[in-house]
Amino acid sequence: MNIKTKRGISNKRGDMTTTQIVMLIILIVSFAVLLILYFRLGLGELSDKQICYNSVILKSKSPGSIGAGGLDCKTNYICISGGKDCKDMIPTKTIDVNPKEKQEIFKPIAEEMADCWWIFGEGKVDYVEYLVNVFPESHCAVCSVVKFDETIQGEFLDGFDYEEFYNFLSVEQVKEGQSYLNYLYGGIKDVSLLNYSIERSSGKFFTDKQYLIITGMKEENDYIYPYFIYSEELYSKEICRNFDITKA
């Protein structure tokens, strides 16, 4: 009888140890899955965007604060990839696309522009009164830096027509019943007068260049709508005087 009891206790202890091991394995696997989802879904990036948005809203409610440090906003570094890395960039996010499909390449640019516009209040929030009062010039944010990998460059050596891109924005919906074009520029009474980024001067954007998505304010209720612009043409266009809203 004693022998049976001892064996029973021994088995019970063994069962408990096995259960603990199984639970530990489940926890490890679950943690690994969460990490994979975190990076694949860009939850870290989403968190940065939400933090920036929250700081923009908070700043609009406390305009007396001095200094750009009142906004906790970071620039995103986006690699649009057909299978390779983007040279000379450590991306915040790599977006894999079919390098032969223009629509797939245009989509992440449109999404970044929409996110940029949302983060900074969609033309409804005064978040730079504290700066404009001191420096009465335009104050801008570099929401995203965008590059293309070599695969996409090889497929589209001649780049893309801006007209094609804006036609895409006019058709593709950011949400049901609203196009990207309407969401981004709907506040402008005569959209035909809008200088869509730099399309009037160059007509194209090229896959071997680095581009920026920017927005900002000139003064109270005078918003700079989202631009997708070649980084080296930024200052020559005199869209913005100061880039003091986002951190690299």
C-alpha positions, -999 to +999 in steps of 0.1 A: +000+000+000+028+023+009+045+015-024+014+024-044+011+057-025+047+066-032+043+058-068+011+078-070+028+108-055+057+104-079+034+102-109+015+132-097+046+152-093+057+141-128+023+152-142+026+186-126+061+191-141+049+181-176+019+205-173+043+233-164+065+225-193+036+225-217+024+258-203+058+273-207+060+262-243+025+277-250+036+310-234+068+311-255+050+302-288+023+328-280+049+355-273+066+346-306+033+349-325+026+383-309+061+395-319+055+384-355+022+401-356+037+432-341+063+436-368+042+424-397+012+446-390+034+476-382+019+480-347+050+498-335+046+523-364+009+526-356+018+534-320+042+562-331+015+577-353-011+575-325+013+591-301+020+619-326-018+624-332-024+626-294+003+652-290-011+673-318-046+672-302-031+680-268-010+709-282-041+724-299-058+725-265-028+742-248-015+766-274+005+786-248+032+760-246+065+771-262+087+750-284+083+723-309+092+698-283+055+699-273+048+676-303+060+640-300+061+632-337+086+611-356+093+608-393+085+574-408+110+558-432+091+537-458+107+512-482+084+502-510+099+469-520+096+445-549+117+420-530+149+438-521+161+463-495+160+500-501+196+513-503+209+539-478+178+535-456+170+518-423+132+516-428+106+520-402+085+498-424+091+478-455+060+473-477+062+444-501+044+449-534+042+433-569+069+454-587+049+451-620+017+466-606+015+504-604-016+503-583+002+483-556+030+508-556+007+538-555-014+524-526+012+527-497+021+563-509-016+572-507-019+555-473+010+574-459-004+607-472-038+600-456-021+590-423-001+623-424-033+643-429-051+624-402-023+628-377-021+665-380-059+671-376-073+670-412-072+708-415-093+713-384-066+716-356-043+746-349-012+729-336+015+756-343+000+787-329+028+787-303+053+787-332+036+811-356+033+837-329+071+837-325+081+829-361+053+840-385+063+816-413+053+781-424+061+753-400+061+718-415+063+681-406+081+655-426+056+627-421+074+601-442+105+595-463+098+572-492+122+551-513+118+523-539+140+492-541+161+482-571+134+458-584+109+486-588+135+509-602+143+482-628+106+478-638+099+516-640+131+532-652+111+562-666+092+567-633+055+575-630+033+603-642+019+624-614-013+625-634-016+587-632-010+589-594-037+615-589-061+596-611-055+567-587-062+589-557-094+601-573-107+565-578-092+546-548-113+549-516-097+558-483-130+547-468-164+538-482-178+566-503-147+589-501-117+589-524-082+596-513-082+628-534-114+641-517-101+632-483-067+649-488-078+680-508-116+682-503-111+713-481-099+733-512-128+750-529-113+747-564-092+716-566-082+724-601-061+753-588-042+731-564-006+725-573-005+688-566+030+684-552+054+691-581+035+677-610+031+711-627+069+714-629+082+679-636+052+658-645+069+627-631+083+611-600+112+587-604+119+555-586+156+561-581+149+593-561+140+598-524+106+615-518+090+631-488+054+634-476+049+667-458+022+688-443+021+719-421+007+753-413+015+788-423-007+806-398-039+800-380-063+780-402-039+782-431-029+746-438-004+731-461-021+701-476-001+668-479+026+669-506+045+640-521+076+657-532+112+650-544+134+658-514+159+679-533+132+701-548+116+708-514+134+741-506+133+754-542+095+752-541+094+774-510+065+754-496+079+754-461+103+776-443+108+756-411+108+718-406+105+719-368+075+697-361+088+661-366+119+644-353+140+622-375 
